Amino acid sequence: MKAFKFSIIAVCSLILLLMACKKDKASREVLSEGSVTFDLPASTEVVATPIEIKNVRVVSFEIKASLQGNTSSDIHYVTFAVDTTKIAAYRLKYGNSAILLPLANYLYYKPIATIAAGSSVSEAAILNLNVQPTFKARSTYVLPLVISAVDGQPQDPATRRVVYYVFNTGEPLYVDHTGFTVSATASSVNGANVANNAVDANTLGTYWLSNISQSLPQWVNADFGRAVTFSGLDYFFPTAINYATLGGNTTSVKVETSLNNTTWVDKGTYAVDIKNAERKQTLTLPSLTTARYLRFTVLAAAPYLSGGVSYSVCFVSGIVLRN
């Protein structure tokens, strides 16, 4: 009998709970289509941001939603999303040169933002932009954003507001030599490892090697074909040389520049350490420099071991000017 009474009580409790939930659901504030939009002026269609692309980094953007009219009486959940189909409309209105931001370069770290009860503006959703030096310089990247759902209810793709987040890239990491031939000469050369290998496009493969019968210092002189302005350079050491067992790694260099290949300006002596995954050392000059020629002198390097013999030589796999 007691068990029977307990069952009746349990069933009644369940019914009351379901009725309460139903009542709560029915009493929740329901927002009409389009009543939630971006927390931006109604006339704002484009949010433009300049982006420096010389280094790899992640940039975060905060995006908020607002409830039109009164403040909310309930908590609401706003879902932001990317609508790549809208790039065509942007190009039609603002220019065909716009580039849709690649999927690999952005992530909605926090796509859902909450509008608290009693408020009309949401907390921030967070969009992360993965900036890469591989982005095209002086270009326009576009990411069309929409509010895709409110409280889990999809918003009409045909009528929902689109805001274009535009990222305008600046100068590239490296000086562009398109249309110009870069060449080099050197104080000495060993075999097929000629001076031009130090300034070709293969920054880690081909390399210039000084004559193994001569001692340091040794230099390579790069001719960039015209006067260029740069802030420094990246020096690369060839992957073919296993410095852990063969040595040969550069430890000290001197940099000089010239406009005419006759009068040279000393830009400093630098300690070098290429024992890293990129096999690269960045040398930042004391000030922005304009020159046509750059003389890169290896002053010191670890002994290079080959066939049980030690040589005082230098390896330069790449010299690339930085903007």
CORRA-V767637 format. One record per pair of residues at least 12 apart in sequence whose ideal C-beta (glycine too) atoms are under 7 Angstrom apart, sorted by the first residue. I is the first residue (numbers start at 1). J is the second residue. If there is no record, write none. Layout:
BEGIN
i=[I I]
j=[J J]
END
This chain:
BEGIN
i=[28 29 29 29 31 31 31 33 33 34 35 35 35 36 36 36 36 36 37 37 37 37 37 38 38 38 39 39 39 39 40 44 45 45 46 46 47 47 47 48 48 49 50 50 51 51 51 51 52 53 53 53 53 53 53 53 53 54 54 54 55 56 56 56 57 58 58 58 59 59 60 60 61 61 62 62 63 63 63 63 63 64 64 64 64 65 65 65 65 65 66 66 67 67 71 71 71 72 72 72 72 73 74 75 75 75 75 76 76 76 77 77 77 78 78 78 78 78 78 79 79 79 79 79 80 80 80 80 80 80 80 81 81 81 82 82 82 83 83 83 84 84 86 86 87 87 87 90 90 90 97 98 98 99 99 99 99 99 100 101 101 101 101 105 105 105 106 106 106 106 106 107 108 109 109 110 110 111 112 113 129 133 133 135 136 137 137 137 137 138 138 139 140 140 141 141 142 142 143 144 144 145 145 146 146 146 147 171 172 173 173 174 174 174 174 175 175 175 175 177 180 180 180 181 182 182 182 182 182 183 183 183 184 184 184 184 184 184 184 185 186 186 186 186 186 187 187 187 188 188 188 188 189 190 190 190 190 193 193 193 194 195 195 198 198 198 198 199 199 203 203 203 203 204 204 204 204 204 204 205 206 207 207 207 207 208 208 209 209 210 210 212 212 215 216 216 216 216 216 216 217 217 217 218 218 219 219 219 220 220 221 221 222 222 222 223 223 224 226 227 227 227 227 228 229 229 229 230 230 230 230 231 231 231 231 231 232 232 232 232 232 233 233 233 233 233 234 234 234 234 235 235 235 235 235 235 236 236 236 236 237 237 237 237 237 237 238 238 239 241 243 246 246 246 247 247 247 247 248 248 248 248 248 249 249 249 249 250 250 250 250 250 251 251 251 251 251 252 252 252 252 252 253 253 253 253 253 253 254 254 254 255 255 255 255 255 255 256 257 257 257 257 258 258 259 259 261 264 267 267 267 268 269 270 296 296 298 301]
j=[74 72 73 74 76 150 151 155 156 159 67 68 69 65 67 78 147 150 65 66 68 147 161 65 161 163 64 65 66 121 163 163 163 164 164 166 163 165 166 166 168 167 168 170 131 167 168 169 170 131 133 135 137 169 170 172 173 133 173 323 133 131 132 133 131 128 129 130 129 131 126 128 127 129 124 126 80 124 125 127 145 113 121 122 124 78 113 115 122 147 120 121 115 120 118 119 120 115 117 119 120 117 117 114 115 116 117 115 150 151 112 114 151 112 113 115 122 147 150 111 112 147 148 149 108 111 113 125 145 147 148 111 146 148 143 144 145 144 146 162 100 144 144 162 100 142 144 142 144 164 140 140 142 136 139 140 141 142 142 141 142 143 167 129 130 132 127 128 129 130 143 128 127 126 128 125 126 125 125 125 167 172 173 169 169 169 170 171 172 169 170 169 166 168 167 169 164 166 165 162 164 163 165 160 161 162 160 323 323 322 323 320 321 322 323 228 230 321 323 224 224 225 226 225 199 222 223 224 225 196 199 223 196 198 199 220 221 222 223 221 208 210 219 220 221 210 218 219 210 211 214 218 211 209 210 211 212 207 208 209 208 208 220 220 316 318 319 222 319 236 317 318 320 236 238 239 279 317 318 238 317 238 315 316 317 220 316 313 315 313 314 311 313 312 298 299 300 301 312 314 297 298 299 298 314 295 296 297 296 316 293 295 293 294 319 292 293 292 292 259 290 291 292 321 288 289 290 289 321 322 323 284 285 288 322 323 282 283 284 285 322 283 319 320 321 322 280 282 320 322 272 280 281 283 316 319 279 280 317 318 249 250 274 279 315 317 315 317 279 315 275 304 305 306 302 303 304 305 301 302 304 313 315 274 275 301 302 272 274 298 301 314 271 272 300 301 302 269 271 272 299 300 270 272 296 297 298 299 269 297 299 267 268 270 283 294 296 295 289 291 293 294 291 293 291 292 293 295 285 286 289 286 299 283 316 319 314 314]
END
